[in-house]
Amino acid sequence: MKRINYFASFLFVAIILSSCGGLDKMKEEASNLKYNVTPKILEVHGGMVKYTINGDIPAEWFNKSAICEFTPIYKYDGGEVVGEPKTYQGEKVEANNKVIAFETGGAIELPGEFKYEEAMRKGELQVKVVASVKDKSLELGSLKVADGIITTPLLVQVDPQSITFPDNFQRINAESKNADIHYVIQRSDVRKTELTAQDVVELEKFVKESLETANKKFKGIEISSYASPDGPEALNDKLSAERKKSADQYLAKVVGKTKMSKEDATAIYQMKSTAEDWDGFKKLVEASTIQDKDIILRVLSMYSDPIVREKEIKNISATYKVLADEILPQLRRSEIVINVEKTGFSDEQILDFAINKPDTLNVEELLYAGKLAQTNEEKAKIYTAAAVKYPGCFRAWNNLGYVNIMLNNVAEAKANFEKANEIKSGDPIITNNLGVIALLNGDKENAQKFFLEATDAGKAVNYNLGILKIMDGDYEAAVNYFQDSKSFNTALAMLLAGKNDSAMKTIDAVEEDCAMNYYLKAVIAARIGNEGVVLESLKTAIAKDKDLIKMAKTDLEFRSYFENELFKAIIE
């Protein structure tokens, strides 16, 4: 007969019973576990929600033979996000988990993060605990440790700034025409053959058109007469003066000087004569290929006395013949320059032509008209006309893209900016605008790449980078990028960076009277603890946009006011 070991059987059953009893006791006392969450209210930053749960395990709770798995879970309407579980063990368990002593208790830490989605705004963070002893396990329950998520960073306004190119329009434009009248040696009369020279004929035509055009006005007539530096200086002085007089007499008939008042003629005409044109002589010699050119130039540099100069040059007998035939005749002349100012169309005319007869205008006038237009629809029409008429003008394509951004035609704007970039690749303004398109399409990586390549384009680029920094959760950097801008986003960045007072001053300085500015002011006031401003600002914001009621009802920035009767009256 086989002997039964009653003691061993009893011991086995006792162990099982004590194990089960231990788990039941842990479940009964699970409410004694204390949790602290950092941050106390979950927050979204850079699109992620990060947290750390620190738990305090009381003495005499953690069964020496137990293993406990702690799992953070964020539950919201429509789903849940299960965090990474952490496992701890009692003193008698042979495993590699952190040990929690039965007599003293201990601490646990559950770090976690998850990607934020809009539906998660309202929810709760829980800690689920499952304990086991050998092959027996028991769920000890789930305890709520935090309510909802603060989503203030998501208020960022994704309104990147595109940039236009300026026009080069000038209403008053200068025009000029010049001609030379040449003279025979030691003569000052204007020969008829000179009046048939091409430059003189074009000069007379220019004067005639200017006289007959109402929007053209003479602004200056210059006559400069010269003698060549050969012969006696006194004779040359007389010759240059007489040549000035003959040129004036000729031009007076062409311009109609006799019809001018004496004051007008005096103001317009400028006349001078140069006895011996050594400067002109030097330039012609330098540009020539004549023999002994360097010797002649050396003489000019060595001697300043015109008599000595002439004597030394004449000593170069072979070369002097070339000078007399080719260089000196060009110096016996009167130079005539006619300066005219042309006044362009008025603003009213330019705008009318741009809309109704764009072919009437040149590219600068069309670009200027785009600036004059009062509506974005008109601007788009004008810039389209400019791009059609001048398809190689990158400014027209870029500015059309800018207006399409204003009209929320993002796809059209993208095509416009890409066309501009084909014409002038790498321009900082166009590069910035390509970044604007990328950001509006949710492509933050390429948006940042474009903006960093476009820093020379101006302050708009910094503003755009500031938006990205808010979206990335780098609020100090955002504040730095926004330092030249007083906007909603500037105030938001300051608030998120903990600069509450600066945020309030900034939002008060923003001129735009819109609902979101008042809503943000209410949020700032809530963080400062100014109840009056919270209620007043929120009331104004909701009066301007009723849709903000839903946001305010669940916005944990206002959690201290959820039971406030005045607050409840505003959001009902």
C-alpha positions in Angstrom: 0.0 0.0 0.0 1.3 3.3 -1.2 1.8 6.0 1.5 0.3 9.4 0.7 2.4 12.4 1.7 -0.3 14.5 3.3 2.1 17.2 4.4 3.4 17.9 0.9 -0.2 18.0 -0.5 -1.3 20.4 2.2 1.7 22.7 1.5 1.0 22.8 -2.2 -2.7 23.7 -1.7 -1.7 26.4 0.9 0.7 28.0 -1.6 -2.0 28.1 -4.3 -4.5 29.5 -1.9 -2.1 32.1 -0.6 -1.2 33.1 -4.1 -4.8 33.6 -5.1 -5.5 35.4 -1.9 -2.5 37.6 -2.5 -3.8 38.8 -5.9 -7.3 39.4 -4.4 -5.7 41.5 -1.7 -3.7 43.5 -4.2 -6.9 44.2 -6.2 -8.8 45.3 -3.1 -6.0 47.7 -2.1 -5.2 48.8 -5.7 -6.9 52.2 -5.0 -4.1 53.0 -2.6 -1.7 53.3 -5.5 -0.9 57.0 -6.1 0.0 58.4 -9.5 1.4 61.7 -10.5 1.4 62.8 -14.2 3.9 65.3 -15.8 2.5 67.5 -17.2 -0.6 67.4 -14.9 -2.8 68.1 -17.9 -1.6 66.4 -21.1 -0.5 68.8 -23.8 0.2 68.5 -27.5 3.5 69.8 -28.8 4.9 69.3 -32.2 2.0 67.0 -33.0 2.9 64.6 -30.2 1.5 64.1 -26.7 4.3 63.2 -24.2 3.9 62.3 -20.6 5.5 60.6 -17.6 3.5 58.8 -15.0 5.2 58.3 -11.6 3.5 55.8 -9.3 3.9 55.4 -5.6 3.5 51.8 -4.5 2.5 51.6 -0.8 4.2 49.3 1.7 2.8 45.8 2.1 0.9 45.9 -1.1 3.2 44.3 -3.7 3.0 40.5 -3.2 6.5 39.0 -2.9 5.7 36.4 -5.5 3.8 38.7 -7.9 4.6 40.2 -11.2 2.7 43.4 -12.1 2.3 44.9 -15.5 1.4 48.6 -15.6 0.1 49.9 -18.9 -0.8 53.5 -19.7 -3.9 53.9 -22.0 -5.3 57.1 -23.4 -9.0 56.5 -24.1 -11.2 58.8 -26.2 -14.5 58.7 -28.0 -13.8 56.3 -30.9 -10.6 54.7 -29.8 -7.7 54.3 -27.5 -3.9 54.5 -27.6 -2.1 51.8 -25.6 1.3 52.9 -24.3 4.3 50.7 -23.6 3.7 48.6 -20.5 6.3 48.4 -17.7 6.7 45.2 -15.6 7.8 45.1 -12.0 8.2 42.1 -9.7 8.1 41.1 -6.1 11.1 40.1 -4.0 10.8 36.3 -4.5 10.4 36.4 -8.3 13.4 35.3 -10.3 13.3 37.6 -13.3 15.0 40.7 -14.6 12.3 43.3 -13.8 12.7 46.1 -11.2 11.9 44.8 -7.7 9.3 46.4 -5.5 9.9 45.5 -1.8 6.9 44.2 0.1 7.8 46.0 3.4 8.7 49.4 2.0 6.9 49.6 -1.3 8.6 51.6 -4.1 8.2 53.8 -7.1 7.4 53.1 -10.8 7.8 55.3 -13.9 5.8 55.0 -17.1 7.0 57.4 -19.8 4.9 57.5 -23.0 4.0 59.5 -26.1 1.5 59.2 -28.9 0.7 61.1 -32.1 -2.2 63.5 -31.6 -5.4 63.3 -33.6 -8.4 65.7 -33.4 -10.7 63.2 -31.8 -8.3 62.8 -28.8 -8.9 66.3 -27.5 -11.5 65.0 -25.0 -10.5 61.8 -23.3 -8.6 60.5 -20.2 -5.3 58.8 -19.4 -5.6 55.7 -17.4 -3.2 53.2 -15.9 -4.2 49.5 -16.2 -2.6 47.0 -13.8 -2.5 43.2 -14.3 -0.8 41.1 -11.6 0.1 37.5 -11.8 1.5 34.8 -9.5 3.0 31.9 -11.4 0.3 30.9 -14.0 -2.5 32.8 -12.3 -3.3 36.4 -13.3 -5.8 39.0 -12.3 -6.7 42.4 -13.7 -6.4 44.8 -10.8 -8.4 47.6 -12.6 -7.7 50.8 -14.4 -7.3 54.2 -12.7 -7.8 57.5 -14.4 -4.8 59.7 -13.9 -5.4 62.7 -16.3 -8.3 64.4 -18.1 -8.0 65.4 -21.8 -5.4 67.3 -23.7 -4.5 71.0 -23.9 -4.3 71.8 -27.7 -3.4 75.5 -27.6 -0.4 75.0 -29.9 -2.8 73.8 -32.6 -4.3 77.3 -32.7 -1.3 78.3 -34.8 -2.5 80.1 -37.9 -0.9 78.5 -41.0 -0.9 81.7 -42.9 2.6 81.9 -44.5 3.5 85.1 -46.2 4.2 85.0 -49.9 6.1 88.0 -51.5 5.6 90.0 -54.7 8.2 91.6 -56.9 8.1 95.4 -57.2 7.5 97.1 -60.5 10.0 99.5 -62.0 7.3 101.9 -63.1 8.3 105.6 -63.5 5.6 108.1 -64.5 8.2 110.5 -65.7 10.9 109.1 -68.0 13.9 110.8 -69.4 14.6 110.5 -73.1 17.6 111.9 -75.0 19.1 112.1 -78.5 22.5 113.4 -79.5 24.3 114.3 -82.8 27.6 115.8 -83.9 28.1 118.6 -86.4 31.6 118.5 -87.9 33.5 121.5 -89.4 36.2 122.0 -91.9 39.5 123.1 -90.5 39.5 126.8 -89.4 35.8 127.1 -90.3 32.7 127.5 -88.2 29.8 127.4 -90.7 27.3 124.5 -90.6 27.6 122.8 -94.0 24.4 121.4 -95.7 26.1 118.1 -96.1 26.3 117.8 -92.3 22.6 118.2 -92.0 22.0 115.1 -94.0 24.1 112.9 -91.7 22.1 110.1 -90.0 22.5 111.3 -86.5 21.5 114.8 -87.3 18.4 113.6 -89.3 17.4 111.4 -86.3 17.9 114.4 -83.9 15.6 116.6 -85.9 13.0 113.8 -86.0 13.2 113.4 -82.2 12.8 117.1 -81.7 9.7 117.2 -84.0 8.1 114.3 -82.2 8.7 115.9 -78.9 7.2 119.2 -80.0 4.1 117.4 -81.3 3.6 115.1 -78.3 1.6 116.7 -75.4 3.2 114.6 -72.7 6.8 115.4 -73.7 8.7 118.4 -72.4 12.2 119.7 -73.1 14.3 119.5 -70.0 17.7 120.5 -71.3 19.6 121.3 -74.5 23.3 121.1 -74.4 25.7 122.4 -77.1 29.4 121.7 -76.6 31.7 123.1 -79.3 35.4 122.2 -79.8 38.5 123.0 -81.8 41.2 120.6 -82.6 44.5 121.1 -80.7 46.4 122.2 -83.8 47.1 125.8 -84.7 47.4 128.9 -82.5 45.4 128.7 -79.2 43.8 132.2 -79.8 42.5 131.1 -83.2 41.1 127.8 -81.7 39.4 129.7 -79.0 37.7 132.0 -81.5 36.8 129.0 -83.7 35.2 127.0 -80.8 33.1 130.1 -79.8 31.9 130.6 -83.4 31.1 127.0 -83.8 29.0 127.1 -80.7 27.2 130.1 -82.1 26.5 128.5 -85.5 25.3 125.3 -83.8 22.9 127.3 -81.7 21.6 129.2 -84.7 20.9 125.9 -86.5 19.3 124.3 -83.5 17.2 127.3 -82.7 15.4 126.9 -86.0 14.8 123.2 -85.3 13.5 123.6 -81.8 11.7 126.9 -82.3 13.8 128.8 -79.8 12.4 132.1 -81.0 8.9 131.0 -79.8 10.2 130.4 -76.3 10.3 132.9 -73.5 13.7 134.3 -72.6 13.4 132.6 -69.2 12.6 129.2 -70.8 15.4 129.4 -73.2 17.9 130.4 -70.5 16.7 127.5 -68.3 16.9 124.9 -71.1 20.0 125.8 -73.1 23.4 125.1 -71.8 26.3 126.0 -74.1 30.1 125.9 -73.8 33.1 125.9 -76.0 36.5 124.3 -75.6 39.4 126.0 -77.5 41.6 122.9 -77.8 40.1 119.5 -77.1 43.1 117.7 -75.8 41.0 115.3 -73.8 39.1 114.2 -76.9 42.4 114.0 -78.8 43.8 111.6 -76.1 40.7 109.3 -76.2 40.8 109.0 -80.0 44.5 108.2 -80.0 44.0 105.6 -77.2 41.3 103.9 -79.3 43.3 104.0 -82.5 45.8 101.7 -84.0 48.1 104.3 -85.5 51.9 104.0 -85.4 53.8 105.6 -82.6 50.6 105.7 -80.5 52.5 105.1 -77.3 54.9 108.0 -78.1 52.1 110.4 -78.6 50.5 109.4 -75.3 53.8 109.8 -73.5 54.1 113.3 -74.9 50.6 114.2 -73.5 51.6 112.8 -70.1 54.9 114.6 -70.0 53.9 118.1 -71.2 50.9 120.2 -70.1 51.8 123.3 -72.2 49.7 123.0 -75.4 52.3 124.7 -77.6 55.0 122.3 -76.5 52.6 119.4 -77.0 51.8 120.4 -80.5 55.5 120.9 -81.4 56.6 117.5 -80.0 53.8 115.7 -81.8 54.5 117.5 -85.1 58.1 116.3 -84.8 56.8 112.8 -85.3 56.4 113.6 -89.0 55.1 110.3 -90.4 52.6 109.9 -87.7 51.4 113.5 -87.7 50.1 113.1 -91.3 47.8 110.3 -90.0 46.7 112.4 -87.1 45.9 115.3 -89.4 43.8 113.0 -91.7 42.1 110.7 -89.2 42.1 112.1 -85.7 42.0 115.9 -85.8 39.0 116.2 -88.1 36.8 114.3 -85.6 37.6 117.0 -83.0 36.4 120.0 -85.0 32.8 119.6 -83.9 29.7 120.7 -82.0 28.1 118.1 -79.8 24.3 118.5 -79.4 22.3 116.7 -76.8 18.5 117.0 -76.5 17.0 115.9 -73.1 13.2 115.4 -72.9 10.9 114.3 -70.1 7.9 112.1 -71.0 5.0 112.0 -68.6 3.2 108.7 -68.6 -0.5 107.8 -68.0 -2.3 108.8 -64.8 -3.2 106.1 -62.3 -6.8 106.1 -63.4 -5.7 105.7 -67.1 -3.3 102.9 -66.2 -5.9 100.9 -64.2 -8.5 101.3 -66.9 -6.2 100.2 -69.7 -4.9 97.3 -67.6 -8.4 95.9 -67.1 -9.9 96.8 -70.5 -7.0 97.2 -72.9 -3.9 95.6 -71.4 -2.1 95.6 -74.8 -1.9 99.4 -74.4 0.6 99.1 -71.5 4.2 97.9 -71.2 5.2 95.4 -68.6 6.1 97.9 -65.9 2.8 99.7 -66.3 0.9 96.4 -66.0 2.8 95.4 -62.9 2.2 98.8 -61.4 -1.5 98.5 -62.3 -1.6 95.2 -60.4 -0.6 97.2 -57.3 -3.3 99.8 -57.9 -6.2 97.4 -58.3 -8.5 97.3 -55.3 -9.7 93.7 -55.4 -7.7 90.4 -55.7 -9.9 89.4 -58.6 -8.9 92.6 -60.5 -5.2 92.0 -59.6 -5.4 88.4 -60.9 -6.9 89.6 -64.2 -4.1 92.2 -64.6 -1.3 89.9 -63.7 -2.7 87.3 -66.0 -2.7 89.8 -68.8 0.9 90.7 -68.0 2.0 87.0 -68.0 0.2 86.4 -71.3 1.7 89.5 -73.0 5.2 89.0 -71.4 5.5 85.2 -70.9 9.2 85.6 -70.1 8.5 87.9 -67.2 9.1 86.0 -63.9 7.7 88.9 -61.9 4.3 88.7 -63.6 4.0 84.9 -63.0 5.2 85.3 -59.4 2.8 88.1 -58.6 -0.1 86.2 -60.2 0.8 83.3 -57.8 0.7 85.7 -54.9 -2.8 86.9 -55.7 -3.9 83.3 -56.2 -2.7 82.6 -52.7 -4.9 85.5 -51.5 -7.8 83.9 -53.5 -7.1 80.5 -51.9 -6.3 79.1 -55.4 -3.3 77.1 -54.1 -3.0 74.7 -57.1 -3.0 77.7 -59.5 -0.5 79.6 -57.3 1.8 76.5 -57.3 1.8 76.4 -61.1 2.5 80.2 -61.2 5.4 80.1 -58.9 6.9 77.0 -60.6 6.7 78.9 -63.9 8.4 81.9 -62.4 11.1 79.6 -61.0 11.7 78.1 -64.5 12.5 81.6 -65.7 14.6 82.7 -62.7 15.6 79.6 -60.7 16.9 80.2 -57.2 15.6 83.7 -56.7 14.9 84.1 -52.9 11.5 85.6 -53.4 10.3 82.8 -55.6 11.9 80.2 -53.4 10.1 81.6 -50.4 6.8 81.4 -52.3 7.5 77.8 -53.2 7.9 77.2 -49.5 4.5 78.8 -48.9 2.9 76.3 -51.2 4.7 73.4 -49.6 3.5 74.5 -46.1 -0.1 75.0 -47.2 0.0 71.5 -48.7 1.2 70.1 -45.4 4.8 69.4 -46.6 6.7 70.9 -43.6 10.0 69.3 -44.6 10.2 70.9 -48.0 8.7 74.1 -46.7 11.5 74.5 -44.2 14.1 73.6 -46.9 12.7 76.4 -49.2 12.5 79.0 -46.4 16.1 78.4 -45.3 17.2 78.9 -48.8 15.3 82.1 -49.1 16.5 84.1 -46.1 17.6 87.0 -48.3 14.0 87.6 -49.3 13.2 89.5 -46.1 11.0 89.5 -43.0 8.3 87.3 -44.5 10.7 84.3 -44.5 11.3 84.7 -40.7 7.5 84.8 -40.1 7.1 81.6 -42.1 9.9 79.9 -40.2 8.2 81.0 -37.0 5.1 79.1 -38.0 7.1 76.0 -38.6 8.8 76.3 -35.2 5.4 76.5 -33.4 4.3 73.4 -35.3 7.5 71.7 -34.2 7.1 72.7 -30.6 10.2 74.9 -30.5 8.6 78.0 -29.1 11.7 80.0 -28.1 12.9 79.7 -31.7 9.4 80.8 -32.9 9.5 83.9 -30.7 12.9 84.8 -32.1 11.7 84.4 -35.7 8.6 86.5 -34.9 10.5 89.4 -33.3 9.7 91.8 -36.2 6.1 90.8 -36.4 3.1 91.6 -34.2 0.6 89.0 -35.0 -1.7 86.3 -33.6 1.1 83.8 -34.1 3.6 86.0 -32.3 1.4 86.2 -29.2 0.7 82.5 -29.4 4.5 81.7 -29.5 5.1 83.9 -26.5 2.4 82.2 -24.6 3.7 78.8 -25.4 7.2 79.9 -24.4 5.9 81.0 -21.0 6.0 84.7 -21.7 2.5 85.4 -20.6 2.8 89.2 -20.1 4.5 89.7 -23.4 1.9 87.6 -25.1 -0.9 89.8 -23.7 0.8 93.0 -24.8 1.3 91.6 -28.2 -2.2 90.4 -28.8 -3.4 93.8 -27.6 -1.2 95.4 -30.3 -2.6 93.3 -33.1 -4.9 95.5 -35.1 -7.0 92.9 -36.8 -10.4 92.7 -35.1 -11.2 89.0 -35.4 -12.7 86.3 -33.2 -9.5 84.2 -32.8 -7.6 87.2 -31.5 -10.1 87.6 -28.7 -10.1 83.8 -28.1 -6.4 83.7 -27.7 -6.6 86.8 -25.4 -9.0 84.8 -23.2 -6.6 81.8 -23.1 -3.7 84.1 -22.1 -5.8 85.7 -19.4 -6.7 82.3 -18.1 -3.1 81.4 -17.7 -2.4 84.7 -15.9 -5.5 84.3 -13.7 -7.4 87.3 -14.9 -11.1 86.2 -14.7 -12.5 89.5 -16.0 -10.5 89.5 -19.1 -11.2 85.7 -19.7 -14.9 86.2 -19.6 -15.0 89.5 -21.6 -12.6 88.3 -24.3 -14.4 84.9 -24.7 -17.8 86.7 -24.9 -16.5 88.9 -27.7 -14.9 86.0 -29.5 -18.1 83.9 -29.5 -20.1 86.9 -30.6 -17.9 87.1 -33.7 -17.8 83.4 -34.3 -20.4 81.1 -32.7 -18.4 78.0 -33.7 -16.0 78.8 -30.9 -18.6 77.7 -28.4 -17.8 74.0 -29.0 -14.1 74.6 -28.7 -14.4 76.6 -25.4 -16.6 74.0 -23.8 -13.8 71.4 -23.9 -10.8 73.7 -23.9 -8.8 72.7 -20.8 -7.2 76.1 -20.7 -10.6 77.1 -19.2 -10.9 74.2 -16.8 -10.9 76.5 -13.8 -14.0 78.2 -15.2 -16.1 75.2 -16.2 -18.3 75.6 -13.1 -18.3 79.4 -13.3 -21.9 80.5 -13.9 -20.8 83.5 -16.0 -18.6 81.2 -18.1 -21.4 78.7 -18.6 -23.8 81.5 -19.6 -21.3 82.6 -22.3 -20.8 79.1 -23.8 -24.5 78.0 -23.7 
